[in-house]
Amino acid sequence: MIRVLTIVCALGLATSLAAQGTEVAFGAVQQDTSLPVEVSAQSLSVSQNDGSALFTGDVVIGQGEMRLSAPRVLVFYTKDQSGIERLEATGGVTLVNADQAAEADTAEYEVNRGTIRMVGNVLLTQGANTLVSDTMDVDLENGTARMNGRVRTVFQSGDN
């Protein structure tokens, strides 16, 4: 009876998660967004006109413990070219921070704000638990993420 009640409660909670945004922890520690951003890729194309750089082919972005990978990443530099303003990753994106990983169709990293917005078929894996949503907004400095748009999850019972 207790197991049935637990399952019913979990289903009720999962239904409420689907109806509204959900805030979850992301990353074991807060990310220092002032750390250097390292980029590796197969090729690079730079545009002096708009202050951007296009990295393609197995692109990996690293900053501290965080890793973001995608087939294509467009980098926009600050107006004075002293740093990176934002990164736009497309073609299937994977974000790893500590023991957590997230996947999405696209991602935009606002470096100065310390935020990442992942869009399209978002899948967040935290140990044995997974959450799925339409979008996920990550606040790296606080180590939190907010999932929105038809959030779904499955809770593992204590017996599994």
Backbone bond lengths (Angstrom), bond angles and torsions (degrees), N, CA, C in turn:
res aa  C-N    CA-C-N  psi(-1)  N-CA   C-N-CA  omega(-1)  CA-C   N-CA-C  phi
1 M - - - 1.451 - - 1.523 110.40 -
2 I 1.335 117.66 -42.08 1.459 120.77 179.90 1.523 110.10 -64.12
3 R 1.342 116.58 -40.34 1.459 120.14 179.09 1.531 110.87 -62.65
4 V 1.335 117.80 -42.41 1.466 121.56 178.31 1.519 109.84 -62.78
5 L 1.340 117.16 -43.66 1.453 121.62 179.25 1.536 110.25 -62.72
6 T 1.328 117.39 -40.72 1.462 121.57 178.08 1.523 110.54 -62.10
7 I 1.319 117.31 -43.48 1.462 121.42 179.66 1.522 110.34 -64.99
8 V 1.335 117.55 -42.61 1.462 121.41 178.90 1.529 110.32 -62.56
9 C 1.325 117.35 -43.61 1.461 121.34 178.26 1.528 110.60 -63.57
10 A 1.329 116.76 -42.75 1.467 120.63 179.20 1.514 110.66 -63.20
11 L 1.339 117.42 -41.57 1.460 120.19 177.78 1.515 110.94 -64.99
12 G 1.309 117.05 -39.09 1.463 120.45 176.92 1.514 111.18 -63.58
13 L 1.324 117.26 -41.10 1.449 121.40 178.17 1.518 110.28 -67.69
14 A 1.328 117.12 -40.87 1.463 120.29 178.35 1.521 110.29 -62.86
15 T 1.332 117.88 -37.69 1.455 121.18 177.65 1.515 110.23 -65.35
16 S 1.331 118.22 -41.66 1.458 119.76 179.09 1.518 110.62 -68.45
17 L 1.337 118.58 -32.43 1.452 120.84 175.66 1.512 110.79 -64.19
18 A 1.317 116.89 -36.09 1.456 120.77 -179.12 1.520 111.38 -68.87
19 A 1.312 117.41 -24.99 1.452 120.65 -175.14 1.528 112.93 -87.99
20 Q 1.299 119.17 -15.66 1.451 121.11 -176.27 1.512 110.03 -144.31
21 G 1.341 116.15 169.27 1.449 120.37 177.25 1.512 110.64 -69.17
22 T 1.322 115.82 155.04 1.443 121.34 -177.62 1.514 109.69 -128.96
23 E 1.331 117.56 130.95 1.453 121.02 176.76 1.520 108.74 -98.94
24 V 1.333 115.96 132.59 1.454 122.15 -178.92 1.523 109.25 -133.59
25 A 1.321 115.92 159.21 1.463 120.34 173.80 1.520 108.15 -72.58
26 F 1.335 116.59 146.07 1.458 120.18 176.31 1.519 108.64 -142.04
27 G 1.315 116.33 114.90 1.460 121.74 -178.52 1.515 110.17 93.59
28 A 1.309 116.37 138.63 1.459 120.45 -177.67 1.521 111.47 -70.95
29 V 1.318 116.61 -29.94 1.460 121.19 179.24 1.520 108.06 -134.40
30 Q 1.317 115.41 164.35 1.453 119.23 177.10 1.522 109.11 -68.36
31 Q 1.320 116.58 141.73 1.454 123.23 -179.11 1.520 109.43 -87.19
32 D 1.315 117.90 130.87 1.461 122.53 175.49 1.518 107.53 -84.06
33 T 1.335 117.34 101.70 1.454 121.40 -175.76 1.527 113.00 -77.03
34 S 1.333 117.46 -1.90 1.470 119.59 176.20 1.529 111.61 -88.23
35 L 1.336 117.28 -6.40 1.461 120.31 177.80 1.525 110.34 -66.00
36 P 1.330 117.48 154.68 1.468 119.72 178.02 1.525 111.66 -61.47
37 V 1.335 115.39 148.17 1.454 122.61 176.89 1.526 106.93 -101.19
38 E 1.348 116.13 120.63 1.458 121.46 179.46 1.526 108.97 -103.36
39 V 1.329 116.39 137.76 1.463 121.37 -179.33 1.522 108.79 -128.46
40 S 1.333 115.79 133.49 1.468 120.04 170.68 1.524 107.69 -130.43
41 A 1.346 116.59 144.53 1.461 121.75 -177.31 1.522 109.21 -162.39
42 Q 1.329 115.61 169.60 1.460 121.02 176.76 1.529 111.74 -75.14
43 S 1.359 116.90 -34.86 1.467 118.92 -179.66 1.523 110.82 -147.75
44 L 1.343 114.02 161.55 1.458 122.23 -177.93 1.522 108.69 -140.30
45 S 1.344 115.06 134.64 1.461 122.11 174.61 1.521 107.44 -129.35
46 V 1.343 117.36 125.83 1.461 121.81 -175.65 1.521 109.70 -110.67
47 S 1.343 116.05 136.91 1.458 122.57 176.01 1.525 109.05 -113.57
48 Q 1.323 115.74 114.48 1.472 120.29 177.36 1.532 111.02 -73.90
49 N 1.334 117.15 -22.03 1.464 121.21 -177.20 1.524 112.85 -65.17
50 D 1.324 116.64 -46.23 1.465 118.81 -176.66 1.526 113.37 -114.89
51 G 1.315 117.64 7.86 1.458 120.34 177.48 1.512 112.97 66.21
52 S 1.336 116.87 43.14 1.458 120.23 -179.81 1.520 110.32 -126.04
53 A 1.312 114.63 162.49 1.463 121.99 175.92 1.518 107.38 -137.36
54 L 1.325 116.62 134.02 1.455 121.80 -179.83 1.525 108.65 -108.95
55 F 1.338 115.23 115.76 1.455 122.20 175.73 1.525 107.38 -100.82
56 T 1.332 117.53 133.12 1.466 121.14 178.91 1.520 110.49 -135.12
57 G 1.326 115.02 155.34 1.458 122.07 176.52 1.510 113.61 81.52
58 D 1.314 116.43 100.97 1.472 122.12 177.32 1.529 112.55 49.42
59 V 1.321 116.23 51.95 1.464 121.24 -177.82 1.529 109.05 -75.48
60 V 1.330 115.45 131.68 1.463 121.95 175.21 1.520 107.56 -128.61
61 I 1.331 115.37 123.63 1.459 123.24 176.97 1.526 106.72 -106.32
62 G 1.308 117.05 130.89 1.464 120.91 177.72 1.511 110.92 -126.18
63 Q 1.313 115.77 138.89 1.471 122.02 173.69 1.516 106.91 -149.73
64 G 1.309 116.81 108.77 1.458 119.77 -175.16 1.514 110.04 60.64
65 E 1.340 117.08 -128.63 1.464 122.29 179.64 1.521 113.23 -83.28
66 M 1.335 117.66 -12.35 1.452 121.77 -175.61 1.528 110.99 -83.22
67 R 1.358 114.96 141.28 1.462 122.18 175.06 1.527 108.42 -132.18
68 L 1.327 115.77 133.81 1.450 122.02 175.91 1.521 106.95 -126.77
69 S 1.328 116.64 128.99 1.460 119.50 179.70 1.520 110.17 -129.25
70 A 1.341 115.16 147.66 1.462 122.17 -179.34 1.526 108.70 -165.78
71 P 1.318 117.33 161.64 1.461 119.51 176.73 1.536 113.00 -70.27
72 R 1.363 116.27 -27.71 1.464 120.20 -175.01 1.520 109.36 -143.24
73 V 1.334 117.38 129.43 1.464 121.94 176.76 1.520 109.04 -134.19
74 L 1.326 115.00 123.71 1.455 122.16 176.37 1.523 107.47 -99.99
75 V 1.335 116.17 124.41 1.461 122.12 -177.23 1.523 108.79 -108.21
76 F 1.345 115.99 127.74 1.463 121.47 175.45 1.519 107.92 -109.19
77 Y 1.330 115.95 125.72 1.456 121.57 -179.34 1.524 110.14 -90.41
78 T 1.322 116.74 161.17 1.460 121.45 176.16 1.527 108.74 -64.52
79 K 1.330 116.44 161.38 1.471 120.85 -177.09 1.527 112.50 -56.76
80 D 1.327 116.74 -36.36 1.465 119.50 179.76 1.531 113.08 -88.24
81 Q 1.350 116.20 6.21 1.466 123.15 177.57 1.536 113.54 62.65
82 S 1.348 116.35 20.84 1.470 119.87 -177.43 1.526 113.20 -87.86
83 G 1.312 117.39 -10.72 1.457 120.18 -179.07 1.511 111.52 -170.17
84 I 1.327 115.96 -178.34 1.453 121.92 180.00 1.520 109.70 -91.80
85 E 1.324 116.26 129.56 1.464 121.38 176.61 1.528 110.13 -85.23
86 R 1.359 116.08 -51.67 1.461 119.53 -179.66 1.519 110.60 -156.45
87 L 1.347 113.78 160.34 1.458 122.78 177.49 1.516 107.98 -123.64
88 E 1.328 117.99 135.78 1.461 122.64 174.83 1.520 108.09 -117.70
89 A 1.324 116.90 111.76 1.460 123.02 -178.64 1.519 109.30 -103.78
90 T 1.347 116.40 134.37 1.467 120.82 -178.70 1.525 110.75 -138.54
91 G 1.327 114.11 165.28 1.457 120.35 175.21 1.508 114.43 93.09
92 G 1.334 117.12 13.62 1.466 122.26 -175.28 1.513 108.65 104.65
93 V 1.318 116.43 109.06 1.462 122.76 -171.61 1.520 109.78 -116.26
94 T 1.330 116.23 139.33 1.463 122.02 172.97 1.519 107.86 -122.69
95 L 1.331 116.35 129.59 1.461 123.45 177.99 1.517 108.09 -119.10
96 V 1.330 117.20 124.88 1.459 121.98 179.72 1.523 108.18 -123.09
97 N 1.327 115.48 130.44 1.456 121.60 176.54 1.523 107.01 -142.83
98 A 1.328 115.84 116.44 1.466 121.91 -175.31 1.529 108.86 59.58
99 D 1.340 118.23 -126.49 1.468 120.92 -177.60 1.531 112.41 -100.53
100 Q 1.322 116.97 20.16 1.452 121.49 -179.23 1.519 109.90 -117.10
101 A 1.331 116.15 149.20 1.452 120.92 178.84 1.516 109.68 -138.59
102 A 1.322 115.63 145.80 1.458 121.66 176.85 1.519 108.62 -133.73
103 E 1.328 115.09 144.02 1.457 121.50 176.58 1.523 108.32 -125.28
104 A 1.348 115.97 148.85 1.464 121.41 177.18 1.524 108.67 -160.49
105 D 1.329 115.27 170.82 1.456 120.13 177.08 1.528 111.02 -70.31
106 T 1.357 116.31 -44.27 1.463 121.47 -179.03 1.523 109.99 -139.83
107 A 1.332 115.72 163.85 1.465 120.72 175.18 1.516 109.31 -150.78
108 E 1.327 115.75 145.95 1.460 121.57 174.71 1.526 107.97 -127.49
109 Y 1.329 115.65 123.10 1.463 122.60 -178.93 1.519 108.35 -107.36
110 E 1.334 116.60 111.67 1.467 122.58 173.99 1.527 106.37 -88.18
111 V 1.313 117.22 98.92 1.458 122.19 -169.75 1.524 112.15 -61.85
112 N 1.337 118.30 -48.21 1.471 120.79 -177.50 1.522 112.64 -65.20
113 R 1.334 116.91 -31.82 1.465 121.35 179.15 1.525 112.17 -84.64
114 G 1.332 117.06 -18.80 1.463 120.35 -178.82 1.510 112.89 71.10
115 T 1.363 116.91 33.41 1.454 120.63 -179.02 1.528 110.91 -124.08
116 I 1.314 115.27 146.69 1.461 122.09 174.64 1.518 107.27 -126.75
117 R 1.325 116.13 129.98 1.470 121.69 175.06 1.516 107.32 -111.53
118 M 1.335 115.83 118.42 1.452 122.24 177.83 1.526 107.75 -105.45
119 V 1.344 116.19 135.12 1.461 120.87 -173.04 1.529 109.96 -133.02
120 G 1.332 114.88 137.26 1.456 121.40 172.77 1.511 114.12 88.98
121 N 1.322 116.33 110.93 1.468 122.26 176.40 1.533 112.94 51.97
122 V 1.320 116.11 49.38 1.459 121.21 -177.73 1.534 109.79 -72.03
123 L 1.306 115.54 131.02 1.468 122.98 176.71 1.519 107.40 -128.84
124 L 1.334 116.90 116.67 1.455 122.85 178.37 1.519 108.44 -109.10
125 T 1.327 116.13 126.51 1.460 121.86 178.48 1.520 108.69 -114.03
126 Q 1.335 115.26 125.08 1.463 122.83 177.71 1.517 106.78 -129.97
127 G 1.336 116.60 95.96 1.459 120.32 -175.78 1.516 109.72 63.30
128 A 1.341 117.39 -126.11 1.464 121.60 179.97 1.525 112.28 -85.07
129 N 1.327 118.00 -7.60 1.459 121.61 -176.37 1.519 111.25 -96.40
130 T 1.330 115.15 145.36 1.455 120.98 176.22 1.517 109.54 -131.71
131 L 1.321 115.09 147.32 1.454 122.35 174.06 1.517 106.97 -129.91
132 V 1.328 115.75 142.91 1.455 122.34 179.85 1.523 107.41 -125.04
133 S 1.343 116.79 139.80 1.461 120.42 177.37 1.525 109.53 -156.73
134 D 1.337 115.04 177.47 1.460 120.41 177.27 1.523 111.13 -81.85
135 T 1.343 116.53 -38.95 1.467 121.09 179.69 1.525 109.90 -139.24
136 M 1.330 114.98 158.66 1.460 121.15 174.03 1.520 107.64 -144.10
137 D 1.337 115.41 127.34 1.459 121.94 176.66 1.524 108.28 -108.02
138 V 1.332 116.09 118.95 1.456 122.15 -176.62 1.519 109.23 -104.40
139 D 1.332 116.89 130.27 1.462 123.76 172.40 1.520 105.98 -105.47
140 L 1.325 116.38 101.92 1.466 120.79 -173.54 1.521 112.70 -67.90
141 E 1.320 117.22 -35.16 1.460 119.55 -177.60 1.523 112.28 -69.04
142 N 1.339 117.16 -32.83 1.466 120.99 178.66 1.522 112.78 -93.40
143 G 1.338 116.84 -12.28 1.462 120.18 -179.08 1.506 113.34 69.43
144 T 1.368 116.93 34.42 1.453 121.15 -179.78 1.530 110.56 -126.93
145 A 1.319 115.38 161.12 1.457 121.49 175.24 1.518 108.59 -139.76
146 R 1.319 115.99 147.98 1.467 121.72 176.74 1.516 107.69 -120.77
147 M 1.328 115.17 122.47 1.458 121.64 -179.10 1.526 108.42 -102.47
148 N 1.335 116.24 134.28 1.461 121.63 -176.08 1.523 110.69 -135.15
149 G 1.319 114.77 156.35 1.457 120.67 174.49 1.507 113.68 81.32
150 R 1.277 116.71 87.01 1.467 123.51 178.06 1.521 111.28 55.43
151 V 1.320 115.73 65.16 1.461 122.58 178.77 1.521 109.30 -77.17
152 R 1.331 116.25 129.74 1.463 121.30 180.00 1.518 109.40 -132.07
153 T 1.329 115.14 145.89 1.458 120.40 177.55 1.521 109.22 -153.24
154 V 1.313 115.05 164.00 1.463 122.52 173.14 1.508 106.08 -126.05
155 F 1.329 117.22 127.64 1.445 121.93 178.03 1.522 109.29 -93.55
156 Q 1.319 116.96 132.43 1.454 121.96 176.40 1.522 108.41 -82.89
157 S 1.321 117.49 133.79 1.451 120.05 177.69 1.530 108.77 -78.07
158 G 1.300 116.54 162.44 1.475 121.58 -179.27 1.511 113.23 -63.01
159 D 1.346 117.77 -19.00 1.463 121.68 -178.99 1.516 112.80 -80.05
160 N 1.334 118.15 -16.59 1.474 121.28 -175.81 1.488 112.09 -94.24
